[in-house]
Amino acid sequence: MAKKNKNVNPEPPKKSINEMTDSEFITYADYLSSPYYRAYVNARVRAEAGVQSERGAGYGGFVGAPVAPAVVPKNRRAKKRGFFLFLIMLIMLLTVAIAVTYFLNIATIDQYVSLYKIPDGKEIEVVDEETEEVTTEIVDAYVALTDAPVGMVKNFVSDLSLESEYYNNFIDGKLDDAEAMKKIAVFAVPVAAVVIIVCAVIGLIKALVALFSRKKSDGYYKKVRFGFLAILMFLCGLVLAVGGLYVSGLGFEGAIDFLTLKSEVMQAGYGLYAMIGLPILTFIFTCVAYKKIKK
């Protein structure tokens, strides 16, 4: 007698459960009960449809959603403009150079880099080469960017060998009966000058790093930011300007003469204008130094 063949289920379907009819679902229920088979069918259908998934389904899970576009970090940029980074580097280098001129003690450049000019604020001894006669002349005094911090230190360290026009004209024996606002201004000016110098050194290092940096592994440049430094330097420049008005006793009433170089008490120097204008240029350049990524 011929052996009776056992019932064998037909080949499993190659489509997802959502595409099956009720009869197909009942017929292939034993296959569909396996989580591995469901994952296989779903993956096959998605592959045929050309949809990529981030990962396959787990035990009885659903296949992952399509892979989302890679998220580019906020500090990444598609292109850097080296010209503007170079200008930022020059600005920071110029600020540092203005600070260093104090130690060079070159009279011919003091008038071009000083924060303040004090008309007839300094006595010097002049020796006649022929007669060797010594005479005293009164000349203009100039307060450099580093002069003010040195003057503040000299106020606490009396035996400091460095000379300071700021100390001689505004601190030495002149604060005993001074108003509170003038006392605050006298020490606010040196602090603002120190902050500007420190920011300039940091900015110079950052500018060099940005100028010679290359693309990262993701194909983008890391944006080096100078905005905070520029704003801080600008605010300190304003402190130098307002502080100079109170230190000299001019107040806001004499601001016009102070800024237009007409005051006989104290005048704004070219270095002061640089401490206000250069941070503005730095902020503008940092806004255009990198090209944004188009979405």
VENRA-V140896 format. One line per field, one symbol per residue. phi: phi as a letter, one per 30 degrees, with the letter a starting at -180 (. if undefined). psi: psi as a letter, one per 20 degrees, with the letter a starting at -180 (. if undefined). A space follows every 10 residues. Layout:
BEGIN
phi->???
psi->???
END
This chain:
BEGIN
phi->.ddddddcdd dddcbdddcd dddddddcdd dddddddddd dddddddddi cccdaddddi dcdddedded ddedccbdac cddddddddd dddddddddd eeddhcddce dcbddbccdh cbcbcccddd chdcbcbcbd cbcddddddd dddddcbdcd dddbddddcb ceiccdcddd ddddddcddd dddddddddd dddddddddd dcdcddddib cddccbdddd dddddddddd ddddddddid iddcdddddc icdccabdcd dddddcdddd dddddddcdb cdddc
psi->ppppqqpppr pqqlrrhhiq rghhgggkhh giiphhgghg gghgghghik pqqhqrqboj rqqrrqpqqp opqhjqqhqq nhghhhgggh ghhhghhhhh hhihlohhig iijqgqpopl jppqpppphg ikpprpqprq qporgigghh hghhhhnhjp iqqohgghhi gojjigjqrh hhgghhihgh ghgggggghg gghgghgggh hjqrqrhjjr qppppjgggg gghghhhhhh gghhghgijg ahhjhghghj kiqigqqprh hghhighghg hggghhhjhq pqpp.
END
